[in-house]
Amino acid sequence: MLPATVADTAALLAAGGYVADTALSTTVHLAMAMARPLFLEGEPGTGKTEIAKVLAAGLDRRLVRLQCYDGLDLSAAAYEWDHARQLMAIRMAEASGDVDRRSLSSDIYAREFLQARPLLSAIDPDLPPAVLLIDELDRADEPFEAFLLELLADFQITVPEYGTILARTKPVVVLTSNRTREVHDAIRRRCLYHWVDYPDARREREILARKAPGVAPLLAAEIVAFVQRLRGEDLFKLPGVAETIDWAAALMHLNQHELAPASVDETLGVLLKYQDDIAKIKGAEAARLVAEAKSTAAPVVA
């Protein structure tokens, strides 16, 4: 059963530990209610992939994940014929002397020889319903997007040698992109779209409270205030929510109860992943951001 209302969808996401604003909850709900793919775009680390995982768990469906990469093709994404078994079937037919080339041709392209990859597995009518995650579509080659059009529009895949395989229960489809390149309009038109931005301070504190409940309120508020300011700096790669959670866990392991410039300098590698960014923030800049974070966090905790 799919959620009946936007409030039900928000509750389903919250039950899985995902803190969504009203706009995101509405878009997710409409995608499921209208049986339309959901296209989530945004910076890395903003929680796009996590939505599919939470939906799969909350709906009690299989999570079928297609991780996109440069060079991804149909045989790795949708289906592939089991050529070894087909060849064995041909040799067995020849050995038995029962070789009718026309019937043999249809026999070796039977469903039993078709190996399902993620796209076909997600719509396989013989398997339980699924949540299909097509992750980081922008990392695949542009021509690969053409393979997706039939699936996204009709929830079916046509195999030339076999026929059309149609989903019995339409999967919930989530596509993500970090916008390293533009995804074609043909994909966008078939989807409902939502830009997943970095959360504001209030929502990030709520996320941290759910994902790292052992962090003291003062330290959690200071962490969020620091990260929020850090995202305003001119950095090569801004820290996402995942980095905020990791940093909180790291500071807890170091038995820190509040931010201090020294501990921030020592743990910047948890937040920032490029040496140029670390060098830019470490030292006086980190101390300034800590002071500002403390002045912001104190009234929030009080």
N, C-alpha and C positions, 0 to 999 in steps of 0.2 A: 504494500500500500504506500502510495506517495503522499506527502504532506498535503493537507487540504487547504491550508491558508499560509500566508506569508509568516504569520506568527508561529505556526507549526514548523515551518522550514527553519526559522531562526532558532526555535527550541531544539530542533534536530541537530543543527550545527553547534549550538551551545553544549548539548549533551556530549558531543565529541570533542569538546575543548576548543572549538573555533569561535572566536568573538567576531561577529559580522555586524556591520552597520545595516541600517534599514534598506539602503539602496542595493547593497549586495544581496541581502536576504531576498529582496523582491525579485531581482534578476534570476537568482538561483531557482526560486519558486516558479517563476514563469517558464523557465527553460524546461523544468520537469512537467509542469501542467500542460504546456503546449507541445511537448515532445520535440523540442528543438535543441540542437547542440548549444553548449555554452562556451563562448570564446572569452577567456580571461587573459588580459594583457597587462603588463606592469613590470616594474623593476624586479630583479632577482631578490629572493628573500622576503617577498611580501605575502606569501601564504597561498599562492595560486594552486600549486600541486596538492597542498594539504586539504583543500576543499573536496577534491575528488576522493581522497582517502577517507575523509569524515563521512561523505555521502555513502560510500560503499559500506562502511561499518554501520551507519545509522539505518540504512535501508536493508541491511542484511543481504547484500549482493556481492557477487564476485568483483574484485577490482582487477581489470585487465589494463595493463599499462604498456603503451608503446612509447619508448624513449627515442626521440628523434635525434638524428645525427647526420653529418655530411656524408652523402653516398647511400643513404637509406633507399631501398628499392622495394618493389612489390613482393618479391619472394621473402623478404625479411619482415615486411609489415603486414601482409594480407594472407598469402597462401603460397604453397610450393608443392609440386607433384613429387611423390616419393619414387624417384626414377629407379632406385635399386629394386624395390618391390615390383615395379612395373616390368622391369627386365626379367626378373625371376618368373613372373606370371607368363610372360611370352615364352620363355624357355620351357616351362612346364607344359604349356599348350603344345609346343613343337614336339616335345618328347612323347606326349600322349598321342600324337598324330592327328589331334583334333584342332586343325588350324583353319578357321574361317576368318579371313583378314577383316571383313567388315564387322563381325561380331566381336572379334578380338580387340579391334580398335575401340569399340564402346566399352568393353570389359575393363581395359586397362585405364580408362578415364572414369572409373567408378568412384564414388565418394570415399571408399575405404583407402584409396591411394592419395587422397588430398590431405596434405598436412596443413592444419590451421595455424596461422600466425595471429598476433593480437587482434587485428581488425576483423578477421573472419571468426575468431573465437568469440568475440564480443556479441556477434549477431547469430551465432550457431543456434538453430531452433532446438537442437537436442541437448543443449546445456542450460543451466539455470540462468536467470537474468543477470545482467552485468552492469557495472559502471565502467565505461571506457575512458581512459585517460590518455590523450595524445599530448605528450609532454614536450614542451620547447619546440613547437612546430617551426619556429624561425631558424632552427639549426639544421633543418633538412633542406635539400635543394628545392628550388622553386618548382621544377617539373613534378616533384613528388606530390604536390598539392592536388594535381589533376586526379590522382588515384583516389583521393578522399571524397570527391564531389558526389559520386553516386551513393556512397555510404551516408554522408551527412544529409543528403536530400531525402533518400528513400529507405535508409537503413537496410540496404541490400548490397551484395557484391555479385557481379556477373563474372563467372569463370568461362572463358570461351569454349573450352573443350567439354564442359560439364553442364553449365546452365546457370540460372540465377538462384542464389541462396538468400532468403529473406528472413529477417528476424521475426520470431513469434511474439516475443515481448521486446519492445524497443529499448535499447540500452540508454541509460543516462550518459551523455557524451560531454566530456569536458576537454577543451583544447586550451593549452597555455602557450604564451609567447613572451619572451623577454625583450622583444622588439629590437633584436640585433639587425633585423631587416624587416621590410614591410611584407606582411602576408597579403596574398592576392584578394581582390574584391570578391571573387567568386566564392571564396571560403567565408568571408565576412557576411555575405548576403544570406548564407544558409544558417547563420548562428545568431543567438542573442549575445550582445557584447557588454562587457564591463571592464573598466580600467581599475585594477587593484593597486591602490596607492599605499604609501607608508601610513600607518595609523597615527592619529593624533595622540597626544600624551595620555589622555584619559583612557583611550581604548588600549594603548600599549601597556599601561599599568594593569588593566584588567587581564590582558593576555598573559602578562608575566605572573600575575597572581594565580592563574589557572595552570600554567606550564611549569612554574617554579614556586610552588606554594610555601616552600621552606624559607624563602628570602624574607628578611625582616622588612616591615613596611617602609622604614626610613631609607634603607639601602635600595629597595625597589624603586622608590620615588626618585632617588638621586641617580640611579642607573638610567631610568627612562629620561630624566631631564638632561643628562649628559648626552645620551644617544640622540635625542631630539635636536640638540644644538650641534652635535657632530654632523648631522645630515645637512646642516646649513653651510658647512665648509665646502670649499672647492677641492673635492677629492676625486680620485680616479674611480673608486668603487665605494659607494656609501654602504654602511652596515644595514642589513635587513633585520626583520624581527627575529629570525633564527639566530643571528649573531647576538642580539640583545639577550635572548634566553641563555645562550652558551656563556656569555660574559657573566651573567648573574650566577650561573652554576660554578664558573671558575672562581669568582670572588668568594663564594661560599666555601669552596674547597680550601681557600687560603685563609678562612676564618675572619674575613673582613666584615665589619658591621656598618661601615660607612665608607664613602669614597675618600681616598687620599691620593694626592698627586703621585706618590711613589708607587702605590699599587696599580694605579692606572697606567703608568709608564711600563710597568712590568707585564701587564696583561693586554696591551694594545693589539697584540697579534691575534687575540681572540675576536676582536671587533673588526680590524682592518687586515686586508689580505695582500697588500702591496707595500713594499718597503718605502717607496716614495711617500705614501700616505702616512705611514708610521713616523717617518722622519719629520714630516711637516707638523704633526700633532704633538709628538713627544716633547716633554720639557715644559717650557713656559706656556705654550698654547694649551697643553693638557691641564696645567695648573689653573689657568684662567677659566677653562670650561668647567672644571671641578667647582671652583668658587661660584660660578653662575648657577650650576646645577644645585648646589647646596642652598643658595638663596631662594631658588624656585621650589625645591622639594620641602623645605621646612614648613611653609604655610599649608601645603597640601596634606602633610602628615598630621599637623596640628588640627 
